[in-house]
């Protein structure tokens, strides 16, 4: 996996955890076209080959912003064609993030506005610093959420709350995000990464094939009827029966030791 990105910093922790940091702190980690291309490449590479990665953490550089959304300075003066091209890049980068087979945790360390909130929503779950805040401000700029915000937010907070958030464009706090179901845990700012890493380590210690298939089954539950979801779950379950990790997990339990999972 490449690590020499212009707009992201990548760091391996404990072999199986990948920390992906949006690295444009001078502009509040706002997303430019280059960041869209690089996000797409990072997560597409994980789709085709996890390279031992069992959990990903996405966070922002600095202590003020997770991601301020699209880089409006870059967008100033864009033609319609240039705008549509950039948004197509952003669409593909978001699709790559959501398709990542291993769990992705958003560690929201500061402001997450517009596409920043949408990026957090595209992760599997969200931890946030107490000082973080969120907003989907697109309607205040003459556009609307275009990174799955209108689709993912109602799943997290319900339709009525989602309409209030999107149609007003008002910012809201990490505590409100927690109360409404967007955020799983609110952390003190200096403890955010430690607490996120603690959870990532718990995930990475589990059987990776089991985690990936369980993630996929949970994700599909909101997209299909209950019977179809149950069939998907059983198919995923049965694919694990013949794995080395299934045998190792049961053996380790009976031998009262920690399992050594290989992802096979």
Order of alpha helices (4+ residues) and beta strands (2+ residues): beta-beta-alpha-beta-beta-alpha-alpha-beta-beta-alpha-beta-beta-alpha-alpha-beta-alpha-beta-alpha-alpha-alpha-alpha
